[in-house]
Amino acid sequence: MMKLKLVTLLCLCVSSTFVFSHGVQVSADSKNLQIFKNVPSMSIASMNEPGVNAYFEDIVASSSPSAPIACGIFKIEKGNPLVYTYDYDDSKIILDGHIYFSDGTQKVKGEVGDVLFFPKGSTITFSTDDEGLAFACGQRKLF
């Protein structure tokens, strides 16, 4: 079981071709602070990719049509890799464990505190030899 730490979070996103749970959409005219407590310990839905132990849950998103932004939490466990092509810009911060990321030209090991950026159009392979948890933020609407 992973040790989880409460940290200030960025945001995570993955493909709309997968099945995800929906988070909260904040009204465009809202001026109120939103807090989502203890996010690393929340239940995370399976991405339903056969043979891939990957999970994703939307947490919150803006309702701005011109500049959408959505945040969620991603978990991957040892098993087959997840391959994803982004149709939006995305970033991740590793919260616990580690995740390997490959864009086909390089492979990096993301560890706790590392921030990664995935530009629109990039195809990324996610894997781990144990498990990893990340929070991410993407320029997209809720899944």
LOTORKE-955167 format. One record per residue: x, y, z of N, C-alpha, C in turn; chain. Coordinates in Angstrom, 2 decimals. Atoms other than C-alpha are relative to their C-alpha. Last residue first. Example, Ala and Ser with C-alpha at 12.3 -4.5 7.8 and 13.67 -1.06 7.14 Angstrom:
<n_X -0.82 | n_Y -1.19 | n_Z -0.06 | ca_X 13.67 | ca_Y -1.06 | ca_Z 7.14 | c_X -0.77 | c_Y 1.09 | c_Z 0.73 | unit A>
<n_X 0.89 | n_Y -1.19 | n_Z 0.00 | ca_X 12.30 | ca_Y -4.50 | ca_Z 7.80 | c_X 0.90 | c_Y 1.20 | c_Z 0.00 | unit A>
% end
This chain:
<n_X 0.30 | n_Y 1.18 | n_Z 0.82 | ca_X -14.61 | ca_Y 13.57 | ca_Z -19.17 | c_X -1.40 | c_Y -0.44 | c_Z 0.27 | unit A>
<n_X 0.17 | n_Y 1.27 | n_Z -0.71 | ca_X -14.59 | ca_Y 17.07 | ca_Z -17.67 | c_X -0.24 | c_Y -1.12 | c_Z -0.99 | unit A>
<n_X 1.20 | n_Y 0.05 | n_Z -0.83 | ca_X -13.45 | ca_Y 19.81 | ca_Z -20.06 | c_X -0.01 | c_Y -1.31 | c_Z 0.76 | unit A>
<n_X 1.15 | n_Y 0.75 | n_Z 0.52 | ca_X -9.91 | ca_Y 20.14 | ca_Z -21.37 | c_X -1.18 | c_Y 0.17 | c_Z 0.93 | unit A>
<n_X 0.80 | n_Y -1.03 | n_Z 0.65 | ca_X -6.63 | ca_Y 22.01 | ca_Z -20.90 | c_X -1.16 | c_Y -0.68 | c_Z -0.73 | unit A>
<n_X -0.01 | n_Y -0.05 | n_Z 1.45 | ca_X -5.24 | ca_Y 19.44 | ca_Z -18.52 | c_X -0.90 | c_Y 1.09 | c_Z -0.54 | unit A>
<n_X 0.86 | n_Y -1.07 | n_Z 0.45 | ca_X -4.23 | ca_Y 19.32 | ca_Z -14.88 | c_X 0.11 | c_Y 0.09 | c_Z -1.52 | unit A>
<n_X -0.30 | n_Y -0.68 | n_Z 1.25 | ca_X -2.75 | ca_Y 16.34 | ca_Z -13.17 | c_X -1.02 | c_Y 1.06 | c_Z -0.34 | unit A>
<n_X 1.08 | n_Y -0.96 | n_Z 0.14 | ca_X -2.38 | ca_Y 14.52 | ca_Z -9.89 | c_X 0.33 | c_Y 0.82 | c_Z -1.23 | unit A>
<n_X -0.28 | n_Y -1.35 | n_Z 0.49 | ca_X -0.21 | ca_Y 11.44 | ca_Z -9.87 | c_X -1.27 | c_Y 0.83 | c_Z -0.01 | unit A>
<n_X 1.18 | n_Y -0.85 | n_Z -0.13 | ca_X -0.04 | ca_Y 8.08 | ca_Z -8.10 | c_X 0.38 | c_Y 1.40 | c_Z -0.45 | unit A>
<n_X -0.23 | n_Y -1.44 | n_Z -0.06 | ca_X 2.44 | ca_Y 5.34 | ca_Z -8.90 | c_X -1.32 | c_Y 0.74 | c_Z 0.02 | unit A>
<n_X 1.19 | n_Y -0.82 | n_Z 0.20 | ca_X 2.66 | ca_Y 1.60 | ca_Z -8.50 | c_X 0.37 | c_Y 1.46 | c_Z 0.13 | unit A>
<n_X 0.66 | n_Y 0.10 | n_Z -1.30 | ca_X 5.26 | ca_Y -1.18 | ca_Z -8.60 | c_X -1.35 | c_Y 0.70 | c_Z -0.11 | unit A>
<n_X -0.34 | n_Y 1.35 | n_Z -0.46 | ca_X 7.26 | ca_Y -1.79 | ca_Z -11.80 | c_X -0.55 | c_Y -0.23 | c_Z 1.40 | unit A>
<n_X -0.66 | n_Y 0.00 | n_Z -1.30 | ca_X 5.54 | ca_Y 1.17 | ca_Z -13.42 | c_X 0.36 | c_Y -1.44 | c_Z 0.33 | unit A>
<n_X -0.23 | n_Y 1.32 | n_Z -0.60 | ca_X 4.21 | ca_Y 2.07 | ca_Z -16.86 | c_X 0.63 | c_Y 0.19 | c_Z 1.37 | unit A>
<n_X -0.10 | n_Y -0.03 | n_Z -1.46 | ca_X 2.81 | ca_Y 4.97 | ca_Z -18.90 | c_X 0.25 | c_Y -1.42 | c_Z 0.49 | unit A>
<n_X 0.16 | n_Y 1.33 | n_Z -0.59 | ca_X 3.37 | ca_Y 5.27 | ca_Z -22.67 | c_X 0.29 | c_Y 0.12 | c_Z 1.49 | unit A>
<n_X -0.78 | n_Y 0.33 | n_Z -1.18 | ca_X 2.82 | ca_Y 8.77 | ca_Z -24.06 | c_X -0.33 | c_Y -1.42 | c_Z 0.45 | unit A>
<n_X 0.42 | n_Y 1.35 | n_Z -0.39 | ca_X 1.65 | ca_Y 9.85 | ca_Z -27.51 | c_X 0.95 | c_Y -0.45 | c_Z 1.09 | unit A>
<n_X -1.03 | n_Y 0.96 | n_Z -0.41 | ca_X 1.98 | ca_Y 13.63 | ca_Z -27.96 | c_X -0.64 | c_Y -1.35 | c_Z 0.35 | unit A>
<n_X -0.50 | n_Y 0.78 | n_Z 1.12 | ca_X -0.62 | ca_Y 15.55 | ca_Z -29.98 | c_X 1.05 | c_Y -1.03 | c_Z 0.38 | unit A>
<n_X 1.06 | n_Y 0.51 | n_Z 0.87 | ca_X -1.24 | ca_Y 18.24 | ca_Z -27.35 | c_X 0.63 | c_Y -0.71 | c_Z -1.19 | unit A>
<n_X 0.66 | n_Y -0.90 | n_Z 0.95 | ca_X 1.87 | ca_Y 18.68 | ca_Z -25.24 | c_X -1.08 | c_Y -0.70 | c_Z -0.82 | unit A>
<n_X 0.29 | n_Y 0.75 | n_Z 1.22 | ca_X 2.60 | ca_Y 16.45 | ca_Z -22.24 | c_X -0.73 | c_Y 0.92 | c_Z -0.97 | unit A>
<n_X 0.90 | n_Y -0.70 | n_Z 0.92 | ca_X 4.25 | ca_Y 18.19 | ca_Z -19.28 | c_X -0.12 | c_Y -0.81 | c_Z -1.28 | unit A>
<n_X -0.17 | n_Y 0.34 | n_Z 1.41 | ca_X 5.80 | ca_Y 16.41 | ca_Z -16.29 | c_X -1.02 | c_Y 0.77 | c_Z -0.83 | unit A>
<n_X 1.08 | n_Y -0.51 | n_Z 0.84 | ca_X 6.28 | ca_Y 17.59 | ca_Z -12.70 | c_X 0.33 | c_Y -0.33 | c_Z -1.45 | unit A>
<n_X -0.32 | n_Y -0.32 | n_Z 1.40 | ca_X 8.44 | ca_Y 15.62 | ca_Z -10.26 | c_X -1.25 | c_Y 0.46 | c_Z -0.74 | unit A>
<n_X -0.37 | n_Y -1.40 | n_Z 0.16 | ca_X 7.57 | ca_Y 15.86 | ca_Z -6.55 | c_X 0.34 | c_Y 0.40 | c_Z -1.42 | unit A>
<n_X 0.74 | n_Y -0.95 | n_Z -0.83 | ca_X 7.52 | ca_Y 12.12 | ca_Z -5.93 | c_X 0.57 | c_Y 1.41 | c_Z -0.14 | unit A>
<n_X 0.04 | n_Y 0.34 | n_Z -1.43 | ca_X 9.24 | ca_Y 10.30 | ca_Z -8.81 | c_X -0.68 | c_Y 1.12 | c_Z 0.77 | unit A>
<n_X 0.57 | n_Y -1.06 | n_Z -0.82 | ca_X 8.82 | ca_Y 10.33 | ca_Z -12.58 | c_X -0.12 | c_Y -0.47 | c_Z 1.43 | unit A>
<n_X 0.63 | n_Y 0.50 | n_Z -1.22 | ca_X 11.17 | ca_Y 7.91 | ca_Z -14.32 | c_X -0.47 | c_Y 1.20 | c_Z 0.81 | unit A>
<n_X -0.41 | n_Y -0.62 | n_Z -1.26 | ca_X 11.95 | ca_Y 9.02 | ca_Z -17.86 | c_X -0.76 | c_Y -0.65 | c_Z 1.15 | unit A>
<n_X 0.76 | n_Y 0.59 | n_Z -1.10 | ca_X 11.91 | ca_Y 7.25 | ca_Z -21.23 | c_X 0.54 | c_Y 0.61 | c_Z 1.28 | unit A>
<n_X -0.65 | n_Y 0.04 | n_Z -1.30 | ca_X 13.00 | ca_Y 9.09 | ca_Z -24.38 | c_X -0.92 | c_Y -0.65 | c_Z 1.02 | unit A>
<n_X -1.39 | n_Y -0.42 | n_Z 0.20 | ca_X 12.27 | ca_Y 9.00 | ca_Z -28.09 | c_X 0.78 | c_Y -0.01 | c_Z 1.29 | unit A>
<n_X -0.55 | n_Y 0.69 | n_Z 1.16 | ca_X 9.00 | ca_Y 7.04 | ca_Z -28.09 | c_X 1.43 | c_Y 0.39 | c_Z -0.32 | unit A>
<n_X 0.63 | n_Y -0.62 | n_Z 1.17 | ca_X 7.25 | ca_Y 9.50 | ca_Z -25.76 | c_X 0.51 | c_Y -0.63 | c_Z -1.29 | unit A>
<n_X -0.78 | n_Y 0.04 | n_Z 1.23 | ca_X 7.96 | ca_Y 7.40 | ca_Z -22.68 | c_X -0.79 | c_Y 0.67 | c_Z -1.12 | unit A>
<n_X 0.66 | n_Y -0.67 | n_Z 1.11 | ca_X 6.83 | ca_Y 7.89 | ca_Z -19.08 | c_X 0.91 | c_Y -0.08 | c_Z -1.22 | unit A>
<n_X -0.85 | n_Y -0.19 | n_Z 1.17 | ca_X 7.78 | ca_Y 5.64 | ca_Z -16.16 | c_X -0.85 | c_Y 0.60 | c_Z -1.12 | unit A>
<n_X 0.60 | n_Y 0.36 | n_Z 1.28 | ca_X 5.75 | ca_Y 6.16 | ca_Z -12.99 | c_X 1.04 | c_Y 0.25 | c_Z -1.08 | unit A>
<n_X -0.67 | n_Y -0.50 | n_Z 1.20 | ca_X 6.94 | ca_Y 6.29 | ca_Z -9.40 | c_X -0.72 | c_Y -0.52 | c_Z -1.23 | unit A>
<n_X -0.55 | n_Y 1.05 | n_Z 0.85 | ca_X 5.53 | ca_Y 5.88 | ca_Z -5.90 | c_X 0.78 | c_Y 0.59 | c_Z -1.16 | unit A>
<n_X -0.47 | n_Y 1.16 | n_Z -0.74 | ca_X 3.51 | ca_Y 8.76 | ca_Z -4.51 | c_X 0.51 | c_Y -1.05 | c_Z -0.98 | unit A>
<n_X 0.32 | n_Y -0.11 | n_Z -1.42 | ca_X 2.38 | ca_Y 12.25 | ca_Z -5.49 | c_X 0.59 | c_Y -1.13 | c_Z 0.82 | unit A>
<n_X -0.01 | n_Y 1.31 | n_Z -0.66 | ca_X 3.91 | ca_Y 12.59 | ca_Z -8.96 | c_X -0.19 | c_Y 0.21 | c_Z 1.50 | unit A>
<n_X -0.96 | n_Y -0.02 | n_Z -1.09 | ca_X 2.88 | ca_Y 15.88 | ca_Z -10.53 | c_X -0.10 | c_Y -1.35 | c_Z 0.70 | unit A>
<n_X 0.17 | n_Y 0.91 | n_Z -1.14 | ca_X 1.21 | ca_Y 15.78 | ca_Z -13.92 | c_X 1.05 | c_Y 0.31 | c_Z 1.05 | unit A>
<n_X -1.16 | n_Y 0.05 | n_Z -0.90 | ca_X 0.66 | ca_Y 18.17 | ca_Z -16.82 | c_X -0.33 | c_Y -0.93 | c_Z 1.15 | unit A>
<n_X 0.21 | n_Y 0.62 | n_Z -1.31 | ca_X -1.62 | ca_Y 18.12 | ca_Z -19.86 | c_X 1.28 | c_Y 0.08 | c_Z 0.83 | unit A>
<n_X -1.21 | n_Y -0.11 | n_Z -0.82 | ca_X -2.06 | ca_Y 19.93 | ca_Z -23.18 | c_X -0.32 | c_Y -0.52 | c_Z 1.40 | unit A>
<n_X -0.03 | n_Y -1.22 | n_Z -0.80 | ca_X -5.05 | ca_Y 18.60 | ca_Z -25.15 | c_X 1.36 | c_Y 0.04 | c_Z 0.70 | unit A>
<n_X 0.59 | n_Y -0.99 | n_Z 0.90 | ca_X -5.73 | ca_Y 15.85 | ca_Z -27.72 | c_X -0.17 | c_Y 1.33 | c_Z 0.73 | unit A>
<n_X 0.69 | n_Y -1.17 | n_Z -0.54 | ca_X -3.31 | ca_Y 13.57 | ca_Z -25.90 | c_X -0.58 | c_Y 0.88 | c_Z -1.10 | unit A>
<n_X -0.30 | n_Y -1.16 | n_Z 0.84 | ca_X -2.42 | ca_Y 10.15 | ca_Z -27.29 | c_X -0.86 | c_Y 1.16 | c_Z 0.47 | unit A>
<n_X 1.02 | n_Y -1.03 | n_Z 0.13 | ca_X -2.37 | ca_Y 7.43 | ca_Z -24.62 | c_X 0.50 | c_Y 1.13 | c_Z -0.90 | unit A>
<n_X -0.43 | n_Y -0.90 | n_Z 1.07 | ca_X -0.54 | ca_Y 4.12 | ca_Z -24.21 | c_X -1.13 | c_Y 0.99 | c_Z -0.26 | unit A>
<n_X 1.10 | n_Y -0.77 | n_Z 0.55 | ca_X -1.00 | ca_Y 2.32 | ca_Z -20.88 | c_X 0.58 | c_Y 0.93 | c_Z -1.06 | unit A>
<n_X -0.06 | n_Y -1.46 | n_Z 0.08 | ca_X 1.63 | ca_Y -0.29 | ca_Z -20.05 | c_X -1.29 | c_Y 0.59 | c_Z -0.59 | unit A>
<n_X -0.24 | n_Y -0.48 | n_Z 1.36 | ca_X 0.75 | ca_Y -3.87 | ca_Z -19.05 | c_X 0.03 | c_Y 1.53 | c_Z -0.02 | unit A>
<n_X 0.79 | n_Y 0.72 | n_Z 0.99 | ca_X 1.05 | ca_Y -4.67 | ca_Z -15.36 | c_X 0.36 | c_Y 0.50 | c_Z -1.39 | unit A>
<n_X -0.79 | n_Y 0.92 | n_Z 0.82 | ca_X 2.37 | ca_Y -3.00 | ca_Z -12.22 | c_X -0.92 | c_Y -0.80 | c_Z -0.91 | unit A>
<n_X -0.64 | n_Y 1.09 | n_Z -0.74 | ca_X -0.07 | ca_Y -0.40 | ca_Z -10.92 | c_X 0.75 | c_Y -0.88 | c_Z -0.99 | unit A>
<n_X -0.35 | n_Y 1.15 | n_Z 0.83 | ca_X -1.13 | ca_Y 2.97 | ca_Z -12.33 | c_X 0.73 | c_Y -1.00 | c_Z 0.87 | unit A>
<n_X -0.78 | n_Y 1.04 | n_Z -0.68 | ca_X -2.99 | ca_Y 5.73 | ca_Z -10.53 | c_X 0.30 | c_Y -1.09 | c_Z -1.01 | unit A>
<n_X -0.35 | n_Y 1.16 | n_Z 0.82 | ca_X -4.31 | ca_Y 9.01 | ca_Z -11.90 | c_X 0.84 | c_Y -0.96 | c_Z 0.83 | unit A>
<n_X -1.04 | n_Y 0.80 | n_Z -0.63 | ca_X -6.05 | ca_Y 11.89 | ca_Z -10.12 | c_X 0.15 | c_Y -1.30 | c_Z -0.78 | unit A>
<n_X 0.38 | n_Y 1.34 | n_Z -0.43 | ca_X -8.04 | ca_Y 14.64 | ca_Z -11.74 | c_X 1.17 | c_Y -0.71 | c_Z 0.62 | unit A>
<n_X -0.97 | n_Y 0.67 | n_Z -0.87 | ca_X -8.03 | ca_Y 18.27 | ca_Z -12.75 | c_X -0.53 | c_Y -1.36 | c_Z 0.42 | unit A>
<n_X 0.56 | n_Y 1.06 | n_Z -0.83 | ca_X -9.79 | ca_Y 20.03 | ca_Z -15.60 | c_X 1.11 | c_Y -0.70 | c_Z 0.76 | unit A>
<n_X -1.07 | n_Y 0.64 | n_Z -0.77 | ca_X -9.13 | ca_Y 23.32 | ca_Z -17.38 | c_X -0.67 | c_Y -1.03 | c_Z 0.90 | unit A>
<n_X 0.34 | n_Y 1.05 | n_Z -0.97 | ca_X -11.23 | ca_Y 24.93 | ca_Z -20.08 | c_X 1.24 | c_Y -0.53 | c_Z 0.71 | unit A>
<n_X -1.25 | n_Y 0.45 | n_Z -0.65 | ca_X -10.09 | ca_Y 28.22 | ca_Z -21.64 | c_X -0.32 | c_Y -1.07 | c_Z 1.04 | unit A>
<n_X -1.18 | n_Y -0.48 | n_Z 0.73 | ca_X -12.66 | ca_Y 29.48 | ca_Z -24.17 | c_X 1.32 | c_Y -0.49 | c_Z 0.59 | unit A>
<n_X -0.08 | n_Y 0.61 | n_Z 1.33 | ca_X -15.65 | ca_Y 27.42 | ca_Z -22.98 | c_X 1.27 | c_Y 0.41 | c_Z -0.76 | unit A>
<n_X -0.36 | n_Y -0.97 | n_Z 1.02 | ca_X -15.02 | ca_Y 28.25 | ca_Z -19.31 | c_X 0.10 | c_Y -0.66 | c_Z -1.38 | unit A>
<n_X 1.04 | n_Y 0.09 | n_Z 1.03 | ca_X -16.85 | ca_Y 25.74 | ca_Z -17.13 | c_X 0.27 | c_Y 1.00 | c_Z -1.11 | unit A>
<n_X 0.64 | n_Y -1.28 | n_Z 0.24 | ca_X -13.83 | ca_Y 25.07 | ca_Z -14.94 | c_X -1.10 | c_Y -0.21 | c_Z -1.04 | unit A>
<n_X -0.28 | n_Y -0.65 | n_Z 1.28 | ca_X -13.09 | ca_Y 21.55 | ca_Z -13.86 | c_X -0.68 | c_Y 1.36 | c_Z -0.05 | unit A>
<n_X 0.64 | n_Y -1.30 | n_Z 0.19 | ca_X -12.88 | ca_Y 19.50 | ca_Z -10.68 | c_X 0.39 | c_Y 0.55 | c_Z -1.36 | unit A>
<n_X 0.32 | n_Y -0.62 | n_Z -1.28 | ca_X -12.03 | ca_Y 15.99 | ca_Z -9.48 | c_X -0.76 | c_Y 1.30 | c_Z -0.20 | unit A>
<n_X 0.08 | n_Y -1.45 | n_Z 0.06 | ca_X -11.90 | ca_Y 13.69 | ca_Z -12.49 | c_X -0.36 | c_Y 0.52 | c_Z 1.39 | unit A>
<n_X 1.20 | n_Y -0.62 | n_Z -0.56 | ca_X -10.95 | ca_Y 10.13 | ca_Z -11.55 | c_X 0.10 | c_Y 1.51 | c_Z -0.19 | unit A>
<n_X 0.07 | n_Y -1.46 | n_Z 0.14 | ca_X -8.46 | ca_Y 7.86 | ca_Z -13.28 | c_X -1.33 | c_Y 0.49 | c_Z 0.55 | unit A>
<n_X 1.19 | n_Y -0.56 | n_Z -0.61 | ca_X -7.25 | ca_Y 4.28 | ca_Z -12.81 | c_X 0.03 | c_Y 1.52 | c_Z -0.15 | unit A>
<n_X -0.04 | n_Y -1.46 | n_Z -0.03 | ca_X -4.73 | ca_Y 2.10 | ca_Z -14.63 | c_X -1.36 | c_Y 0.53 | c_Z 0.44 | unit A>
<n_X 0.43 | n_Y -0.38 | n_Z -1.35 | ca_X -4.04 | ca_Y -1.61 | ca_Z -14.15 | c_X 0.15 | c_Y 1.51 | c_Z 0.16 | unit A>
<n_X -0.72 | n_Y -1.18 | n_Z -0.50 | ca_X -3.88 | ca_Y -2.45 | ca_Z -17.86 | c_X -0.58 | c_Y 0.38 | c_Z 1.35 | unit A>
<n_X -1.39 | n_Y 0.33 | n_Z -0.34 | ca_X -4.80 | ca_Y -5.96 | ca_Z -19.03 | c_X 0.81 | c_Y 1.14 | c_Z 0.56 | unit A>
<n_X -0.33 | n_Y 1.40 | n_Z -0.27 | ca_X -8.00 | ca_Y -4.77 | ca_Z -20.73 | c_X 1.50 | c_Y -0.22 | c_Z 0.24 | unit A>
<n_X -0.86 | n_Y 0.44 | n_Z 1.10 | ca_X -8.39 | ca_Y -0.96 | ca_Z -20.47 | c_X 0.42 | c_Y -1.43 | c_Z 0.30 | unit A>
<n_X 0.60 | n_Y 1.08 | n_Z 0.79 | ca_X -11.32 | ca_Y -0.22 | ca_Z -18.18 | c_X 0.76 | c_Y -0.33 | c_Z -1.28 | unit A>
<n_X 0.10 | n_Y -0.54 | n_Z 1.35 | ca_X -9.94 | ca_Y 3.12 | ca_Z -16.92 | c_X -0.54 | c_Y -1.05 | c_Z -0.97 | unit A>
<n_X -0.80 | n_Y 0.67 | n_Z 1.01 | ca_X -10.71 | ca_Y 1.86 | ca_Z -13.42 | c_X -0.20 | c_Y 0.68 | c_Z -1.36 | unit A>
<n_X 0.64 | n_Y 0.97 | n_Z 0.90 | ca_X -12.29 | ca_Y 4.39 | ca_Z -11.07 | c_X 0.99 | c_Y -0.60 | c_Z -0.99 | unit A>
<n_X -0.36 | n_Y -0.34 | n_Z 1.37 | ca_X -10.33 | ca_Y 6.08 | ca_Z -8.26 | c_X -0.54 | c_Y -1.10 | c_Z -0.92 | unit A>
<n_X 0.19 | n_Y 1.15 | n_Z 0.89 | ca_X -11.69 | ca_Y 6.11 | ca_Z -4.70 | c_X 0.27 | c_Y 0.45 | c_Z -1.44 | unit A>
<n_X 1.33 | n_Y 0.21 | n_Z 0.57 | ca_X -10.28 | ca_Y 9.02 | ca_Z -2.70 | c_X -0.03 | c_Y -1.25 | c_Z -0.89 | unit A>
<n_X 0.62 | n_Y 1.21 | n_Z -0.56 | ca_X -7.12 | ca_Y 8.70 | ca_Z -0.58 | c_X -1.39 | c_Y -0.27 | c_Z -0.59 | unit A>
<n_X -0.75 | n_Y 1.24 | n_Z 0.25 | ca_X -4.94 | ca_Y 11.05 | ca_Z -2.65 | c_X -0.64 | c_Y -1.27 | c_Z 0.55 | unit A>
<n_X 0.14 | n_Y 0.56 | n_Z 1.35 | ca_X -7.74 | ca_Y 13.68 | ca_Z -2.69 | c_X 0.80 | c_Y -1.29 | c_Z -0.20 | unit A>
<n_X -0.56 | n_Y 1.34 | n_Z -0.02 | ca_X -7.69 | ca_Y 14.27 | ca_Z 1.07 | c_X -0.15 | c_Y -0.74 | c_Z -1.33 | unit A>
<n_X -0.90 | n_Y 0.51 | n_Z -1.04 | ca_X -9.90 | ca_Y 17.34 | ca_Z 0.89 | c_X 0.42 | c_Y -1.44 | c_Z -0.24 | unit A>
<n_X 0.30 | n_Y 1.42 | n_Z 0.10 | ca_X -11.36 | ca_Y 18.97 | ca_Z -2.22 | c_X 1.00 | c_Y -0.70 | c_Z 0.90 | unit A>
<n_X -0.98 | n_Y 0.90 | n_Z -0.60 | ca_X -11.46 | ca_Y 22.73 | ca_Z -1.72 | c_X -0.50 | c_Y -1.43 | c_Z -0.09 | unit A>
<n_X 0.47 | n_Y 1.39 | n_Z -0.08 | ca_X -13.21 | ca_Y 25.34 | ca_Z -3.89 | c_X 1.11 | c_Y -0.83 | c_Z 0.63 | unit A>
<n_X -1.06 | n_Y 1.00 | n_Z -0.13 | ca_X -12.72 | ca_Y 29.10 | ca_Z -3.44 | c_X -0.63 | c_Y -1.38 | c_Z 0.09 | unit A>
<n_X -0.29 | n_Y 0.64 | n_Z -1.28 | ca_X -15.74 | ca_Y 31.15 | ca_Z -4.44 | c_X 1.11 | c_Y -1.03 | c_Z -0.12 | unit A>
<n_X -1.20 | n_Y -0.69 | n_Z -0.49 | ca_X -15.95 | ca_Y 33.58 | ca_Z -7.37 | c_X 0.46 | c_Y -0.62 | c_Z 1.32 | unit A>
<n_X -0.36 | n_Y 0.21 | n_Z -1.40 | ca_X -18.46 | ca_Y 31.52 | ca_Z -9.32 | c_X 1.29 | c_Y 0.73 | c_Z 0.33 | unit A>
<n_X 0.20 | n_Y -1.23 | n_Z -0.76 | ca_X -19.56 | ca_Y 33.06 | ca_Z -12.65 | c_X 0.30 | c_Y -0.16 | c_Z 1.50 | unit A>
<n_X -0.87 | n_Y -1.07 | n_Z 0.51 | ca_X -18.02 | ca_Y 30.31 | ca_Z -14.79 | c_X -0.17 | c_Y 1.29 | c_Z 0.79 | unit A>
<n_X 0.67 | n_Y -0.98 | n_Z 0.84 | ca_X -19.73 | ca_Y 27.65 | ca_Z -12.66 | c_X 0.96 | c_Y 1.13 | c_Z -0.39 | unit A>
<n_X 0.21 | n_Y -1.27 | n_Z -0.69 | ca_X -17.40 | ca_Y 25.01 | ca_Z -11.23 | c_X -0.58 | c_Y 1.00 | c_Z -0.99 | unit A>
<n_X -0.27 | n_Y -1.10 | n_Z 0.91 | ca_X -17.76 | ca_Y 21.53 | ca_Z -12.74 | c_X -0.38 | c_Y 1.29 | c_Z 0.72 | unit A>
<n_X 0.85 | n_Y -1.17 | n_Z -0.18 | ca_X -17.41 | ca_Y 18.82 | ca_Z -10.11 | c_X 0.37 | c_Y 1.05 | c_Z -1.02 | unit A>
<n_X -0.24 | n_Y -0.85 | n_Z -1.16 | ca_X -15.92 | ca_Y 15.46 | ca_Z -11.02 | c_X -1.01 | c_Y 1.13 | c_Z 0.04 | unit A>
<n_X 0.06 | n_Y -1.44 | n_Z 0.17 | ca_X -17.05 | ca_Y 12.79 | ca_Z -13.44 | c_X 0.19 | c_Y 0.72 | c_Z 1.32 | unit A>
<n_X 1.02 | n_Y -0.58 | n_Z -0.87 | ca_X -15.99 | ca_Y 9.17 | ca_Z -13.45 | c_X 0.07 | c_Y 1.52 | c_Z -0.14 | unit A>
<n_X -0.43 | n_Y -0.64 | n_Z -1.23 | ca_X -14.02 | ca_Y 7.99 | ca_Z -16.43 | c_X -1.20 | c_Y 0.41 | c_Z 0.83 | unit A>
<n_X 1.15 | n_Y -0.30 | n_Z -0.83 | ca_X -14.48 | ca_Y 5.59 | ca_Z -19.35 | c_X 0.49 | c_Y 0.55 | c_Z 1.33 | unit A>
<n_X 0.15 | n_Y 0.86 | n_Z -1.16 | ca_X -11.64 | ca_Y 5.72 | ca_Z -21.87 | c_X -1.25 | c_Y 0.41 | c_Z 0.77 | unit A>
<n_X 0.41 | n_Y 1.30 | n_Z 0.53 | ca_X -11.79 | ca_Y 7.25 | ca_Z -25.33 | c_X -0.17 | c_Y -1.00 | c_Z 1.13 | unit A>
<n_X 1.46 | n_Y 0.08 | n_Z -0.01 | ca_X -11.79 | ca_Y 10.68 | ca_Z -23.67 | c_X -0.49 | c_Y -1.30 | c_Z -0.62 | unit A>
<n_X 0.85 | n_Y -0.02 | n_Z 1.20 | ca_X -8.11 | ca_Y 10.15 | ca_Z -23.05 | c_X -1.50 | c_Y -0.12 | c_Z 0.20 | unit A>
<n_X -0.29 | n_Y 1.06 | n_Z 0.95 | ca_X -6.20 | ca_Y 11.05 | ca_Z -19.85 | c_X -1.14 | c_Y -0.07 | c_Z -1.01 | unit A>
<n_X 1.05 | n_Y 0.37 | n_Z 0.93 | ca_X -5.99 | ca_Y 14.01 | ca_Z -17.51 | c_X 0.46 | c_Y -1.11 | c_Z -0.92 | unit A>
<n_X -0.28 | n_Y 1.10 | n_Z 0.93 | ca_X -4.06 | ca_Y 15.11 | ca_Z -14.48 | c_X -1.17 | c_Y -0.29 | c_Z -0.91 | unit A>
<n_X 1.14 | n_Y 0.70 | n_Z 0.60 | ca_X -3.88 | ca_Y 18.29 | ca_Z -12.33 | c_X 0.41 | c_Y -1.09 | c_Z -0.98 | unit A>
<n_X 0.20 | n_Y -0.54 | n_Z 1.35 | ca_X -1.60 | ca_Y 20.37 | ca_Z -10.02 | c_X -1.24 | c_Y -0.67 | c_Z -0.56 | unit A>
<n_X 0.11 | n_Y 0.82 | n_Z 1.20 | ca_X -1.83 | ca_Y 19.55 | ca_Z -6.31 | c_X -0.08 | c_Y 0.82 | c_Z -1.27 | unit A>
<n_X 0.68 | n_Y -0.89 | n_Z 0.92 | ca_X -0.62 | ca_Y 21.11 | ca_Z -3.11 | c_X 0.04 | c_Y -0.65 | c_Z -1.37 | unit A>
<n_X -0.86 | n_Y -1.00 | n_Z 0.62 | ca_X 0.38 | ca_Y 18.12 | ca_Z -1.07 | c_X -0.88 | c_Y 0.96 | c_Z -0.80 | unit A>
<n_X 0.82 | n_Y -1.09 | n_Z 0.50 | ca_X -1.25 | ca_Y 15.69 | ca_Z 1.33 | c_X 0.93 | c_Y 1.07 | c_Z -0.53 | unit A>
<n_X -0.27 | n_Y -1.27 | n_Z -0.64 | ca_X 1.02 | ca_Y 12.67 | ca_Z 1.59 | c_X -0.94 | c_Y 1.03 | c_Z -0.60 | unit A>
<n_X 0.50 | n_Y -1.17 | n_Z 0.68 | ca_X 0.09 | ca_Y 9.09 | ca_Z 0.81 | c_X 0.28 | c_Y 1.25 | c_Z 0.81 | unit A>
<n_X 0.12 | n_Y -1.03 | n_Z -1.01 | ca_X 2.05 | ca_Y 6.02 | ca_Z 1.78 | c_X -0.40 | c_Y 1.26 | c_Z -0.73 | unit A>
<n_X -0.79 | n_Y -1.22 | n_Z 0.09 | ca_X 1.30 | ca_Y 3.43 | ca_Z -0.87 | c_X -0.22 | c_Y 0.89 | c_Z 1.22 | unit A>
<n_X 0.84 | n_Y -1.18 | n_Z 0.00 | ca_X 0.00 | ca_Y 0.00 | ca_Z 0.00 | c_X 0.88 | c_Y 1.24 | c_Z 0.00 | unit A>
% end
